[in-house]
Amino acid sequence: MSETPKIEIRSLRKSFGSNEVLKNINLDVTKGGVVALIGPSGSGKSTLLRCINLLVVPDGGSVRVGDTRFAFGDGAKLPDVKTLARFRATTGMVFQHFNLFPHMTTLQNVMEGPVTVRRMAKAEAETLARAQLAKVGLAEKADQYPATLSGGQKQRVAIARALAMEPDVMLFDEATSALDPELVGEVLNVIQQLASEGMTMVIVTHEIAFAREVADRLIFMRDGVVVEEGPARQVIDNPQEAATRAFLSHFHRTGALPPANAIS
Ligand SMILES: Nc1ncnc2c1ncn2[C@@H]1O[C@H](COP(=O)(O)OP(=O)(O)OP(=O)(O)O)[C@@H](O)[C@H]1O
């Protein structure tokens, strides 16, 4: 019998006004699975990610992460604020632009969620936060403010902050797109390490070579629908759909697709 997926999305729909952004999306992510979402700008990747942790409330369909399932549309009752906060704590989201509190030190940023959302005692939260900072290689930056860190370091703090909530799954929304090219690798290394430790993840990325290396499944989206999905290497090396081929060949043509061994 196949294993129950950790994330299960069924018939998901979302519109912003008349703009139908997600049209009947289905997605399964197995426990410990890493799914990469790729596609052109505006295809709905970020919106799908935000629907998984309900930062964006879907219009229809259902979202399940672990044992928690929500249905939307057709008179379904929307989850209350407390339920949403609890649910979001189980899905760690990492954004393109870090979203760290500038007036807090690195350590305070990472402790914030455990103290305010998980209601941990400060000493316990500090131990946990220091462990997560060590995990992303930033133990010695605990007392520094975000403004003194590089983009790559800021993003690693953001990952530590999400991990401090001890999430069931991690969601990455173009986590390296705002970084200088020489800083991308340090963030990808942390994501790769999480993958090797069995973290369930959905990663929106333009790093195709990284997706090929680290993701076990790849989904190509366009105009709010899943055009093609399958094992990451298979889809990248041998895309079946013309739209996927066109998208990937762009990366080949522009040289934005480095050899896979460059990032391992
Ligand atoms: N909060 C919002 N309000 C109105 N429209 C939105 C909102 N969020 C996204 N959209 C629209 O939804 C569509 C899909 O956006 P989304 O960010 O999900 O795409 P994407 O594939 O992640 O693109 P990109 O790679 O550029 O980030 C776009 O047309 C965008 O303008």
The ligand as an SDF file (V2000), in Angstrom:
LIG
                    3D

 31 33  0  0  0  0  0  0  0  0999 V2000
   -2.4970   39.3040   -3.5580 N   0  0  0  0  0  0  0  0  0  0  0  0
   -2.7460   39.3560   -4.8640 C   0  0  0  0  0  0  0  0  0  0  0  0
   -3.6930   40.1710   -5.3480 N   0  0  0  0  0  0  0  0  0  0  0  0
   -3.9780   40.2270   -6.6720 C   0  0  0  0  0  0  0  0  0  0  0  0
   -3.3490   39.4770   -7.6080 N   0  0  0  0  0  0  0  0  0  0  0  0
   -2.3860   38.6420   -7.1680 C   0  0  0  0  0  0  0  0  0  0  0  0
   -2.0360   38.5450   -5.7950 C   0  0  0  0  0  0  0  0  0  0  0  0
   -1.0480   37.6140   -5.6770 N   0  0  0  0  0  0  0  0  0  0  0  0
   -0.7910   37.1800   -6.9280 C   0  0  0  0  0  0  0  0  0  0  0  0
   -1.5920   37.7910   -7.8190 N   0  0  0  0  0  0  0  0  0  0  0  0
   -1.6070   37.5340   -9.2680 C   0  0  0  0  0  0  0  0  0  0  0  0
   -1.6660   36.1470   -9.4590 O   0  0  0  0  0  0  0  0  0  0  0  0
   -0.9220   35.7530  -10.5980 C   0  0  0  0  0  0  0  0  0  0  0  0
    0.0630   34.6640  -10.2070 C   0  0  0  0  0  0  0  0  0  0  0  0
    1.0220   35.2140   -9.3210 O   0  0  0  0  0  0  0  0  0  0  0  0
    2.0880   34.3120   -8.5800 P   0  0  0  0  0  0  0  0  0  0  0  0
    2.9510   35.2510   -7.7830 O   0  0  0  0  0  0  0  0  0  0  0  0
    1.4140   33.2220   -7.8620 O   0  0  0  0  0  0  0  0  0  0  0  0
    2.9110   33.7250   -9.7950 O   0  0  0  0  0  0  0  0  0  0  0  0
    4.3580   33.1090   -9.8420 P   0  0  0  0  0  0  0  0  0  0  0  0
    4.2990   31.9600  -10.7730 O   0  0  0  0  0  0  0  0  0  0  0  0
    4.8400   32.8270   -8.4500 O   0  0  0  0  0  0  0  0  0  0  0  0
    5.2250   34.2760  -10.4910 O   0  0  0  0  0  0  0  0  0  0  0  0
    6.7020   34.8190  -10.1550 P   0  0  0  0  0  0  0  0  0  0  0  0
    7.6610   33.7650  -10.6280 O   0  0  0  0  0  0  0  0  0  0  0  0
    6.7880   36.0880  -10.9390 O   0  0  0  0  0  0  0  0  0  0  0  0
    6.7520   35.0550   -8.6650 O   0  0  0  0  0  0  0  0  0  0  0  0
   -0.2770   37.0290  -11.1440 C   0  0  0  0  0  0  0  0  0  0  0  0
   -1.0790   37.4840  -12.1980 O   0  0  0  0  0  0  0  0  0  0  0  0
   -0.3240   37.9710   -9.9760 C   0  0  0  0  0  0  0  0  0  0  0  0
   -0.4030   39.3010  -10.4050 O   0  0  0  0  0  0  0  0  0  0  0  0
  1  2  1  0
  2  3  1  0
  2  7  2  0
  3  4  2  0
  4  5  1  0
  5  6  2  0
  6  7  1  0
  6 10  1  0
  7  8  1  0
  8  9  2  0
  9 10  1  0
 10 11  1  0
 11 12  1  0
 11 30  1  0
 12 13  1  0
 13 14  1  0
 13 28  1  0
 14 15  1  0
 15 16  1  0
 16 17  2  0
 16 18  1  0
 16 19  1  0
 19 20  1  0
 20 21  2  0
 20 22  1  0
 20 23  1  0
 23 24  1  0
 24 25  2  0
 24 26  1  0
 24 27  1  0
 28 29  1  0
 28 30  1  0
 30 31  1  0
M  END
$$$$
